[in-house]
Amino acid sequence: MRFFEDIHCFRNGSGFLLRTDVDGWDHLYYYTNDGKLKKRLTSGNWPVTSISLVDEKGGYVYFMARPTKSWDSHLMRVRLDGTAWNN
């Protein structure tokens, strides 16, 4: 059983954001309140290491990740609809 360190419940009741390694890499997933996957927000052969800030009004999640080297952390962001992620 895994303990989830990063979980964010949306104030508007639309669901929750979770960092999990379901595919072998820690990534961000947006679920409805009943546990159905709404949208996978990040993907790739690199880990998301933490959720830094969720800007619900602006529609972004800011997070720390290691997209290049295991020792090289980046502050990145992704839209809540899963588009336009960048660092």
C-alpha atoms as one frame of an Amber mdcrd trajectory, in Angstrom:
protein
   0.000   0.000   0.000   1.332   3.436  -0.899   0.857   6.578   1.124   0.120
   9.546  -1.123   2.166  12.554  -0.103   0.697  14.973  -2.630  -3.039  15.284
  -2.882  -5.043  18.438  -3.469  -8.845  18.585  -3.165 -10.383  21.293  -5.332
 -12.465  23.846  -3.447 -15.112  23.888  -6.181 -15.834  20.193  -5.603 -14.707
  19.098  -9.078 -12.379  16.432  -7.704  -8.816  16.056  -6.555  -5.282  16.166
  -7.873  -2.951  13.297  -7.040   0.733  12.541  -7.583   1.169   8.810  -8.113
   3.486   6.339  -9.822   0.788   4.229 -11.469   2.897   3.995 -14.676   6.270
   3.630 -12.926   7.010   7.379 -12.807   5.438   9.873 -10.403   3.037  12.056
 -12.379  -0.033  14.232 -11.793  -3.560  12.950 -12.285  -6.882  14.782 -11.951
  -9.711  12.603 -10.586 -13.393  13.236 -10.011 -14.635  12.952  -6.425 -15.891
   9.426  -7.112 -12.382   8.305  -8.143 -12.727   8.317 -11.929  -9.762   9.641
 -13.896 -10.661  12.990 -15.413  -7.280  13.831 -16.970  -3.649  12.811 -16.756
  -1.782  16.104 -16.460   1.870  15.052 -16.902   3.680  12.155 -18.562   7.139
  11.043 -19.602  10.183   9.131 -18.395  10.860  11.552 -15.554   9.318  12.073
 -12.100   7.187  14.803 -10.608   8.650  15.212  -7.129   6.055  17.457  -5.477
   3.086  19.747  -5.982   4.135  23.305  -5.149   0.970  25.324  -5.756  -2.463
  24.821  -7.269  -3.890  27.994  -8.796  -7.507  26.933  -9.169  -8.684  30.334
 -10.385  -5.894  30.649 -12.978  -6.151  26.988 -13.972  -2.538  25.924 -13.314
  -0.653  23.450 -11.155   2.927  24.361 -10.279   5.139  21.420  -9.423   8.729
  20.310  -8.962  10.098  17.703 -11.358  13.295  16.169 -12.680  12.790  16.125
 -16.463  16.471  15.967 -17.413  18.820  14.629 -14.716  18.045  12.974 -11.383
  19.811  15.772  -9.499  18.373  18.654 -11.554  15.022  19.916 -10.169  12.813
  22.280 -12.137   9.760  24.289 -11.158   7.202  23.526 -13.863   3.537  24.166
 -14.489   0.676  22.526 -16.322  -2.859  23.678 -17.047  -5.609  21.781 -15.261
  -6.830  20.549 -18.650  -3.423  18.908 -19.229  -2.222  21.277 -21.940   0.648
  23.745 -22.090   3.053  22.334 -19.539   6.425  23.957 -19.354   9.326  24.844
 -17.084
